[in-house]
Amino acid sequence: MARNTKSASNTATTKTELANRLFFRLYQCANMLHKTGTRAVEAEGLTTQQWAVLGALSRPVAKAGMSIGDLARYLMVSRQNLAGLIGRMERDGHVAIVPDARDRRSRLVTMTETGRHVWNDLAQPKIRAYYDQVLADFSINDTTHALHYLLKILDNMKRIDDGASDLDADEEPRD
């Protein structure tokens, strides 16, 4: 019985150590994505955060625009962080805030013609070259597996986040 307990303890320790290494590497990857990704598109006046916004707005489903809330949920950022980013992108002419034709009280973030030109003609070739460099020694199978596991991690993180939101909603207001 003691042997099983020790084996379980070793397994738990190994799993924790591997998890620590995995999440630290994810942290490093996120930081390097911001650093090297921004460098890839900085000549177009973009950052990786702006790249993500333009990418989200370039999808056919977002052709008519997206509300700030929907865009924040899609990008998994806070509305507050997104608002500042959108303000800078609006100033630079990449996006516009327009009334929602279906609900005049709502406003949508849309990509401008300038934004579309920057995204399609200037940034996309550099983004594809960046992807080619980063994934140079990845097979299609490697990329598919990496994506699969990242999506599993993301789904679990969303579940944790949803649980935290549920807990926040259950809390009594403080005076």
Sequence and secondary structure as in RCSB ss.txt:
>XXXX:A:sequence
MARNTKSASNTATTKTELANRLFFRLYQCANMLHKTGTRAVEAEGLTTQQWAVLGALSRPVAKAGMSIGDLARYL
MVSRQNLAGLIGRMERDGHVAIVPDARDRRSRLVTMTETGRHVWNDLAQPKIRAYYDQVLADFSINDTTHALHYL
LKILDNMKRIDDGASDLDADEEPRD
>XXXX:A:secstr
 HHHHHHHHHHHHHHHHHHHHHHHHHHHHHHHIIIIIHHHHGGGT  HHHHHHHHHHTSGGGTT EEHHHHHHHH
T  HHHHHHHHHHHHHTTSEEEEEETTEEEEEEEEE HHHHHIIIIIIHHHHHHHHHHHTTT  HHHHHHHHHHH
HHHHHHHHHHHHHHHHHHHHS    
